[in-house]
Amino acid sequence: MNRPKKEIVLSAEQSRRLADIYTAMEEGYDQVASKIGLSCQGCSDNCCDSYFLHHTYSEWAYLRQGLAELPEEERKAIIGRAEKYVLESREQLAGQQRPQIRCPLLNEDGLCGLYKHRLLVCRMHGIPATMTRPDGQSMRFPGCFRCQEIVNKKYHQEEDAPAMDRTPLFKAMVALESSLLGGKRHLFPRVKMTIADMIVQGPPAVDTPHCER
């Protein structure tokens, strides 16, 4: 017998917290991009066909909130594109290829149909960034291909370029995730999904007995 599942839903307060984190990400991104001189305009590379995996119930629930707010016709179109994306990506992965498929959120005009609810990676990908892990190890990310080209021409070495510190924002995300999951984050299955997966699978939900242990 199938066990009942408990849907994971953001409260109004948690939604506001996530929106604030996203705003801070955008502000930090704009500051670093401006200093470097990075712009997406005219770029031949499209980040929206990159294969990104996402890892929080908070973002999954927030994405589903945005999807539910769309007119039915738009929502059905996105779901249809997501179903196609999932099938194509599985075929490519089975063939040992990294999928490069247009994001199902993009409409016919190439615009994101859930721009307000787009996820962390969509907001931060591109610029140089740093992060200090919980074990104290420091990490640095060089940014997208265009960013790396600009940095190589403009700076003597990569570390001379401005970089966004992701650490406080990731800490805020972890705190929000812990709040959403009742302080029992370690009891929940890990999220490792594309946006298409999140759309096709429906709202985040777990077996009731598992989440109440």
N, C-alpha and C positions, 0 to 999 in steps of 0.2 A: 504494500500500500504506500502510495506517495505521501510523504509528510508535508504538512502545510508550510508554506514559506512566508516569512515576514518581510514585507517591503521596507527598504531603508529610505527614509524620506528626510530631507533637510527641513528644519524648522525655519520660520521667517528670520529669526535671529542668526541662524547658521548660514542662511542664504546671503544675508547682509555681510557677514564676516567674510565669506568667500568673495563676494563682489568687491569688498575693500582690498583683499589680497590681490585680486586681479588688477584693480586700479593702481596699486603700488607697483605691480609688475610692469604695467604699461608706462608709468612715469619713469621708472628706472631704465626701461628699454629705450625710451625716447631720448633720455639724457645721454646715454652712452652712444647711441646711434648718431646723435647730433655732433658729439665731440669727434667721432671717427669720420663722419661724413658719409655714413651708410644710408642708402635709400633702396627700396625695393623697385622703384620705378624703372621700367625698361630692362629688368633683369630677365635673362633667358631661362633661369632655373625657377621652377615653381615648387615652393615648399609644400603646397597643398596636394602634391602627388607623392610626397615622401611617406614611408611606412613608419609611423610613430605608434608606440604603445603607451597607454596611460594606466595609472596605477592607484587611483583613489576612488573610494565609494562616493566621496563628496562631489568630485567632478562628474562622475557618472550620474548621480542624482540631479545635479544642476543642469547637465545637458538634457536630461529627460524632462525637467521643468520647462526648459525653453522649447523643446519639441512639442509638449502638450499645449503650449500657448499659440502655436501656429494654426492658421486656417487648415481645415481638413485636407484640402487639395494639396497644399504645400507639404504637409506632414506625410501624406501618402507617397508623394513623389520622392521625398528623402528616404523613406523606408524602402521603397523599391530600389533606389540606387544603392542603399546600404546592403540589401540582400545580394545584389549583383556583385558588390565589392567583396563581400565575405567569400562568395564562391570563387571569384577570380583570384583573390589573395591566397586562398587555401591551395588552389592548383599551382600557383607560382612557388609557394613555399615547399610543396611536395616535390617540385622540380628543382629544389635547391636554389631558387632565385629569390632575391629580396623584392617584394612587390613594389611596383611604382604605378599606382592607380589613382586617378582623380578622386579626391575626397567626396563622399556622398552628400556633404553639406553644400557643395558648390552648385549654384543654379545655372541656368542656361547662359546667363550673362557673366559667369565666372565669379560671382560674388557669394560670400558665405551666407547661407540662409539662417544661421544661428550665431551671427557675429558676436552678439552680446554674451552668448553662453559658450563661446569657444573655449577650449581647454588650455591648461598651463603651457604645454609645449607650443601650441599655436601662437601664444602671446610672447614667448621668450626666445624662440629659436631665431638665430641670426647673429646676435651680437656676442662679443667675448664675455665670458662669465667666470666667476670663481665660486667655490663652495668649500666649506669646511665640514667634513663628515663627522658623525658622532664620535668616531675613534680619534679625532684630531687631525686626520690626514687632510691636507689641502689639495684641491683639484682645480684645474683651469680648463676651460672649454674655448676653442679658438673662434667659434662662430661659423656662419655659413661660408660657402665658397667665395661669394662676392666679398664678404667681410674680410676673409683671409687675404684676398688679393689686395684690398685697400691697405690693410695693416702691413703687409710685406713691403709695399711701396712707400708708406708714410712713416713707419717707425723702424728704428735700428734693429730692435728685436721684439718678438711677440709680447713679452711681458711689459714693454713700455706703453702699450696701447691701453686705454681705459677699459675697465671690465666691470660688469655688474655683479655685486655680491649676492648670490642666491640664498645664502645661509639663513638670514632672518625670515625670508619669505617661505622657505621650505619648512622652517620651524613652525611658522604660523599655520601652514597647511597640515603638518603633523598634529598640532594641537586641535585643529578643527576636526580632523579625521577621528582623533581619539574621542572628542566630544560627541560626534555623530554615532560612534559605535559603543557608547557607554563606557569608555575606558577599557574595553576588552578587545582592542584592535588585534591582539595576538591570536584570538580565537576565530577570527574570520578568515575565509579563504583569500589569498592574495589576488588582487586585481592585476591583470596583464592583458589589456584589450585595446583594440583599435576603436575609433569612434564608430565605425560601422558595426562592430561587435556589440557595442553598448546600445545601439539603436535596435538591432535585430533581436537581441536577447530581452529587451524590455527593461523596466525599472529594476534597479539592483534589489535583490532579495536573497535571503539565506534560509536554510532549514531552521524552523523555530527552535527546536531543542538545542541546536548548535549555538545559537546566539544568546541563549538564556542560561548557559552553563555558568 
